[in-house]
Structures are given as C-alpha cells and as structure tokens.
Amino acid sequence: MAVEQPTAREAEQTRIHNIGYRSYDGPRLGRAYARRSLYSQSLRGAYGLGRSVKSKVLPMLLFVVMCVPALIMVAVAVATKAKELPIEYTRYAIIMQAVIGLYVASQAPQSVSRDLRFKTVPLYFSRPIETVDYVRAKYAALASAMFILTAAPLLVLYVGALLAKLDFGHQTKGFAEAVVSVALLSLLFSGISLVAAAATPRRGFGIAAVIAVLTISYGAVSTLQAIAHVHSGDTSVLVWMGLFSPITLIDGVQTAFLGASSSFPGAQGPSAAQGVVYLLVVLGLIAGSYGLLVRRYRKAGL
C-alpha cells in the first residue's frame, strides 16, 4: 500500500523549532520555602486575600463584627471616664464564641476541602514537601488567622484602656492573660475544625460538621451544667462536665490559671488541680488533632 507523502504546506506546519529550552540552574529553595509559601497562601486565603471579592465578604465581615463591640466598649469607657472596662479581657472571646465558631466553620473547609475534592493533594507532594509539611502549614495558617481574629479586639480594648488612662499594670496583665487564652483557643479550635473538615471533600458537609462539633457540644454541656446546678449541690459535677466542650475547656483553663471569672453556672470554675486536667485535655486534643490530620493526608496524598 502506498504511503501518501505530506504536502509542502503540511511539512512546513510540522517543522520542529529550537526555541532554546534550558535546564533550571538557579537556587533550589527546598521544603522550608515550599512550606512557608503554603502557609502564607493559606493564611491569606483565610481572609479572602488573593481571591474573589465574594470570598472576602464573610471573613472580613466577621472580623469587623469581632472588633465593633470592643470599639463601643472603649468609646463608653473614655466618654464616661470609667475606672474599669465593661468586661474582663479574658471574657471577650467567651462572649463572642458564636462569631468565632462561624468563622472557623467557614474557613477550615475552605482551607482543606477543595484540595480533597479536586484531588490536588498529590500535586503538593510531587514537590519537595511531605505530609507533615502540608499539615503544619495548613494548621499553622488557620491557627494564625484565628489568633488575628481573637486578638485584634483585645488589642483594641487594651489601647482604649490606655487612652482612658486606666491602670497600666492591671490592664497589661489582663491583656497578656487574654492573649495566652486566645492562643490556646486558636490552636484547639483550628485543630478540631480541620479534622472535621478534612473528613469530607464537600465544603458544605465540612461546614456542617464543624458547626455540629463546636455548637452541639457546647449546647449539650451548658444544658447539663444548668440542670446539675439546679438539682445537685455537688459543684464538682459541673466542673467535670466542662471537659466535653472546646469552649468550656478554654473557660476552665483561663479560670484556673489566668485569673478569669468562670461562665459556669454559679460561677464555680475548676480549681488549680482540676485546671491541670483541663490543660492536659486541651494539649491532648491539639496533639491528637495534628496526629489525625497527618494520618488523614498520608492516605489522601496517595
């Protein structure tokens, strides 16, 4: 069978050109640079930076909602020449827990669910990073975003207190204690939320899972504490119930060690000895969340 020869025009179109491809001979930045880049990109994404305008609306709105009450309190304190701020620094995050929960529920799935849904996780591991690098970058980014969200209003309160010429030593001590508290809160909430969000590639399911874990646990614990407070004289029962909700765990730690007033019924918070148990549970949940994420992505990255 005769083979048809290409015409001159076809031969011209199939010509191979030497366009000067050269191998890369620049610096190899390695795992640390890749990890920092992933952390930076994830942190920016937690506030919609570098994304569409629609993606910026909710995180920025929640950030404003977190700060506005602090601004109002400062304005009242300055205008009335108050001797103290309306609330303790350590109480602010407890009062605003609904906003914090909504923020982490919206941003934890955004951070990890899309990579799982579109199966891009193996592409990360084709670069010089490993599973632990991915998990550390994502965990650190969401915890940092949470810390910014929770610490910003505390800074507003602190600056306002100094402008109102309140006692510097007392205000600084309260501010420092609250910063430690929200740092623990950020690590705890981020870890739990990432584990819940990483369990499903569907962002909607991830949001529902995070809200369920944070909201239902707090609702159940606070309801049982209220019932026990009415029907039982044993206040230790209230304290041990607080171990089963993330927000009550943080409340217990800051009550025991950071001079905060408790939000438990009857204002009966954990003692120092009970506070040690609270702290160990918080640290255990943080470490456990990290371990579960590493295990999850060892499978997801295959």
C-alpha positions, -999 to +999 in steps of 0.1 A: +000+000+000+015+033-010+021+059+018+008+093+010+036+119+012+029+152+031+024+183+010+048+212+013+024+232+034+019+203+058+056+198+061+060+235+069+034+233+097+051+203+113+086+217+114+103+214+148+118+247+161+146+251+185+132+277+209+161+275+234+148+254+263+174+253+291+175+235+323+170+254+355+203+263+372+190+287+399+188+281+437+168+251+449+147+266+478+136+233+491+110+221+517+112+251+540+104+276+513+076+254+500+061+251+535+063+289+541+047+296+507+018+272+515+014+288+550+014+323+535-011+314+508-034+296+532-033+325+557-041+350+530-069+327+518-084+326+553-093+363+549-101+361+512-069+379+501-058+369+466-093+355+459-125+369+445-145+398+462-172+373+472-146+352+491-136+383+511-170+393+523-177+368+551-142+367+568-139+404+567-174+409+579-168+386+609-136+404+617-154+437+618-182+421+640-155+409+664-139+443+667-170+466+668-182+457+704-146+463+716-147+498+700-180+505+716-168+495+750-137+517+746-158+546+735-181+542+765-151+539+789-134+570+775-167+591+774-177+581+810-142+582+824-148+547+838-124+532+863-125+498+845-135+483+812-171+469+810-157+433+808-125+414+815-102+408+786-105+370+792-143+372+789-143+387+754-137+355+734-162+336+755-189+362+748-181+362+711-178+325+707-207+323+681-187+346+658-155+327+663-173+294+656-189+307+625-155+320+612-136+287+618-166+267+604-164+287+571-126+288+568-115+253+578-133+236+549-121+264+526-085+255+536-086+218+531-118+206+514-111+219+479-077+201+478-095+169+486-124+175+463-103+183+432-077+157+442-048+182+441-032+169+473-009+145+454+004+175+434+016+192+466+036+160+474+051+159+440+071+189+451+098+188+478+073+188+507+059+159+527+027+151+545+038+167+578+048+199+559+013+202+544-004+196+577+019+220+596+014+248+570-024+244+570-027+240+608-004+270+614-022+292+589-057+286+603-045+290+639-028+323+629-059+335+612-079+326+643-054+343+666-057+375+645-095+373+647-095+369+685-065+390+695-074+421+674-104+431+696-082+426+727-057+450+713-085+475+707-096+471+743-060+475+756-052+506+735-085+521+745-079+514+782-045+531+780-062+561+762-087+562+790-058+564+814-067+532+833-041+515+855-012+504+831-001+474+852-035+460+857-045+464+820-013+449+808-016+419+830-052+413+819-043+418+782-014+393+785-035+367+802-062+370+775-036+367+747-024+334+762-061+322+764-069+331+728-037+315+716-048+282+732-083+287+718-070+293+683-049+261+684-077+240+698-105+253+675-083+251+644-072+215+651-107+202+658-122+221+628-095+209+604-100+173+614-138+176+609-134+195+575-107+170+562-131+141+568-151+151+537-142+167+503-176+185+503-173+220+517-209+222+528-206+190+548-174+203+563-191+235+575-219+215+590-195+191+607-175+219+623-207+237+635-220+205+649-188+197+668-185+232+683-221+242+688-238+209+698-211+200+723-213+235+740-251+234+740-252+199+755-226+207+781-241+240+792-276+225+794-264+196+815-244+220+837-276+241+843-296+211+852-270+198+875-267+232+891-304+233+899-308+197+910-274+189+926-254+206+952-222+189+941-203+217+921-176+193+911-201+177+887-204+210+868-166+212+865-161+177+851-189+183+825-168+212+811-143+187+798-166+178+769-168+211+750-140+231+734-152+265+746-158+253+782-123+237+782-108+271+774-131+287+800-118+263+826-081+267+818-083+305+820-104+304+852-078+281+869-046+297+857-053+331+841-074+349+867-106+348+847-141+346+861-159+315+852-190+313+830-201+280+845-235+281+864-229+296+898-196+309+886-180+278+901-149+272+879-123+245+882-097+246+910-059+246+902-058+208+905-088+204+882-074+231+859-043+208+853-067+182+839-083+208+817-050+219+804-038+184+797-071+177+778-066+208+757-030+199+749-040+163+742-067+175+718-043+198+700-017+170+696-044+145+687-058+167+660-024+171+645-018+134+646-052+126+629-045+152+602-011+136+594-028+102+592-056+115+570-032+131+545-009+101+543-039+084+527-052+114+508-018+120+492-015+086+476 
